[in-house]
Amino acid sequence: MPFRTRYTGLIDKYRDRLPVHDDTRIISLGEGNTPLVRLHNIPRMLGKDVDIYIKYEGLNPTGSFKDRGMTLAVTKAVEEGSKAIICASTGNTSAAAAAYAARAGITAFVLIPDGKIALGKLAQAMMHGAVVIQIKGNFDAGMQLVKEVGEDAPVTIVNSINPFRIQGQKTAAFEILEELGSAPDFHCIPVGNAGNITAHWMGYTEYHEHGIVNSRPRMVGYQAAGSAPFMRGKMVDEPETVATAIRIGHPQSWDKAWKVQKESNGWFDECTDETILAAQKLLAEEEGIFCEPASATSLAGAMQDIETGKIPEGSKIVCTLTGHGLKDPDTAIRQSAAPVKAVEATLEQVKAIILDNLK
Ligand SMILES: *Cc1c(COP(=O)(O)O)cnc(C)c1O
């Protein structure tokens, strides 16, 4: 029986569609190739004839889709001779930057909002040896600073304003198309800076233009209600949401994302923190899939639009789950039932609890 060729990351796999040369030293941790999981229980609960797939980007090496962009951004930074990278981050970009910089042997500087970053992400940045700069300001303030620093310091910015980030992230759309054999009807995705929705549209469009598939999905971007500039039609100065990864009021890919919305005939919508957390819990309890709060915004939004019929029955829907649930253990524990109170270590007491809790 032939063995499968070893998977060596998305740059290797999609080399001919990415801006690398034959002799480019590739900085990879085996990112990409994430599972596309078909939901069974949630569509049944909704009572609607819809086909929902989850693109589980939380299974990338550092636990979020940011790895897809970071592998290319760091590869190119190293190729261009850069010795340091810098980013502003709500958490996942800093984790990815820290890991890929470690891999490349360069320095990562990360600016994060003081106290507003999920615990797992902070642990990653610290563990990988990034220089963590906490600022008394939100993501948008950090992003502004990074742009200014980037102008006169010898560091490469690896936020999604770096075009290589978008190039790397477009490969998620390639994988979806290859697996489904055709485009889904709708692609639902959380929106913060709007780099990822832009990247997916780029990927879908490339395969369409090359005649590999004959259609493209309608792109649907969901934001948290307290942090929804695309719904307000203007920047939001004090964004607030439990979904810290999308707590962004000044999206960097503003114009690009509006273009995606128009070209794909899609739309933006918003979800309350309550519905985001409910969707996160539902996925964990009913499907065995654990994502962080921001990620659940895609499913929360899709469920709203399935309910109203805006996404009609008979549709094939892909929801991107951007990051892993373990990133934010505090929020997970806060919204779950407390464990059963400690009992004596006796068969009698343990058995009583089991009999009480059998479904
Ligand atoms: C970065 C991130 C987002 C937002 O992606 P954008 O490209 O900024 O729109 C959403 N969810 C998670 C978990 C993220 O890390």
The ligand as an SDF file (V2000), in Angstrom:
LIG
                    3D

 15 15  0  0  0  0  0  0  0  0999 V2000
   -8.1080   37.5710   14.0470 C   0  0  0  0  0  0  0  0  0  0  0  0
   -9.3450   36.8650   14.4400 C   0  0  0  0  0  0  0  0  0  0  0  0
  -10.6060   37.1890   13.8980 C   0  0  0  0  0  0  0  0  0  0  0  0
  -10.8100   38.3370   12.9570 C   0  0  0  0  0  0  0  0  0  0  0  0
  -10.1970   38.2070   11.7160 O   0  0  0  0  0  0  0  0  0  0  0  0
   -9.9860   39.4990   10.8010 P   0  0  0  0  0  0  0  0  0  0  0  0
   -9.1440   39.0540    9.6880 O   0  0  0  0  0  0  0  0  0  0  0  0
   -9.3250   40.5110   11.6860 O   0  0  0  0  0  0  0  0  0  0  0  0
  -11.3550   39.9640   10.3900 O   0  0  0  0  0  0  0  0  0  0  0  0
  -11.6920   36.4410   14.2710 C   0  0  0  0  0  0  0  0  0  0  0  0
  -11.5840   35.4420   15.1570 N   0  0  0  0  0  0  0  0  0  0  0  0
  -10.4000   35.1110   15.7030 C   0  0  0  0  0  0  0  0  0  0  0  0
  -10.3420   33.9960   16.6830 C   0  0  0  0  0  0  0  0  0  0  0  0
   -9.2450   35.8050   15.3740 C   0  0  0  0  0  0  0  0  0  0  0  0
   -8.0910   35.4730   15.9390 O   0  0  0  0  0  0  0  0  0  0  0  0
  1  2  1  0
  2  3  1  0
  2 14  2  0
  3  4  1  0
  3 10  2  0
  4  5  1  0
  5  6  1  0
  6  7  2  0
  6  8  1  0
  6  9  1  0
 10 11  1  0
 11 12  2  0
 12 13  1  0
 12 14  1  0
 14 15  1  0
M  END
$$$$
